[in-house]
Each structure stands twice: as structure tokens, then as C-alpha cells.
């Protein structure tokens, strides 16, 4: 009897988040970008951009200082709130991160980037159900730039909860939005294979390989599916590719 390949546990896989978007920052910010008047809305925005620049460079102490200054000027600045939440998340300050993510989305409920990042934080903390809830809300924003990735994240989140049908639906939704994004195809193939649906697993895997090229994970899955289907020629072909990869 063919033994099914054990499906990786999705809660061990980082939930991808659209962290710092290029719309926030064009090039590196510096203190010269801060207006001479230190208490204007423009100053809060400049300090936020400065904090994001430091965050991108992983200079967390300086990022924290700049973002603290932004929030002193504008306590309800949602961009600064979510950026400082990311800093706290990286520093392992989970309670502070959670508080600031919540404040960001309470201040600006339509701020999808913050909600997506909050979902990634919740997922990392093992709160998969709460993460799925946040992603479901975020997925309603049809104008969100990274909506394809968001639906792939949502599918992964439902996989962690064992909600197979919901996961399948979200992966397929990701494919509808952007048929050329490879991540959802691989995860859907993993999902179908774990359920013994070998024919259904084969097609999305082939699409993933076409879009992303061979990788160790994809080729290993291809070998497993080919073995389950009794396709010895495909097994040999993918084993050769795996050896060469």
C-alpha cells in the first residue's frame, strides 16, 4: 500500500506578509527629511518614513525612536502604529506588538496592509483562528495590491486549522486573481496530495513548476505524486532533476 507523504504542518511555515511597501518610502530617509517645525502632521509623516527606513535596514532602536516621535506628534497615525508594531514584533515584545496592531486597525479599519501584518503576527503567535478572521476581513479589499498573496495566506491559515475545503477555495481564489502567482499552486498541490487526490494535485503542481521552476520542495512532491499515480517514467525524470537541482 502506498504510504501518503506527510503533509507539512502549515503553522510551522511563516505566513507571508506585505511588510514595508515601496509606496511608503522611495529611497532612504534621513533626518533632513523632517520639517523644521517638529509638531506638524508633515513632521509625523516624516518621522514615520524615517522609522520605516530604519526598520527596513533592521536598525530597530533607531526605528523605535523615530516612530515614538511620530506618535508623540500624531498618536492616531495608523502607519506609525503598525510600523512600531512590526518593530516590537521583531524585538519579541508580543504584548506591545499586539496592542499597536490593534490600535492601527481600530484607527483605520480599512488599512489592509496593517490588518494583513496583524494576521501574520497572530499566526506566528499560534492564534490561527484569529489570524484567519483578520485575513477574511482584509480579503474584502478588492483594491489591495497584494490580494493574491493575501488569499494564499488565508488558504494556509485554514490548512493550519484543518479546514480543508475553505483552504482549497482560498487557494483557487488566489489563482483566479493572479494566475501567474506560483505559491498558491504548490500549496494546493500539497493539500490535494495529503487528501489522496493525486490527479487533482498533479495539475497545480505542474503549473507551479512552469511558473517558478524546479525547487527541492516541488520536485520532492512531484516524485511523491508520480509514485502514487504509478508513473515510473515521471518518477525517474523528477529524481534526475532533483539530483541536479
Secondary structure, 3 states (H helix, E strand, C coil): CCCCCCCCCHHHCCCCCCCCCCCCCCCCCCHHHCCCCCCCHHHHHHHHHHHHHHHHCCCHHHHHHHHHHHHHHCCCCHHHHHHHHHHHHHCCCHHHHHHHHHHHHHHCCCCHHHHHHHHHHHHHCCCHHHHHHHHHHHCCCCCCCCHHHHHHHHHHHHHHCCCHHHHHHHHHHHHHHCCCCCHHHHHHHHHHHHCCCHHHHHHHHHHHHHHHCCCHHHHHHHHHHHHHHCCHHHHHHHHHHHHHC
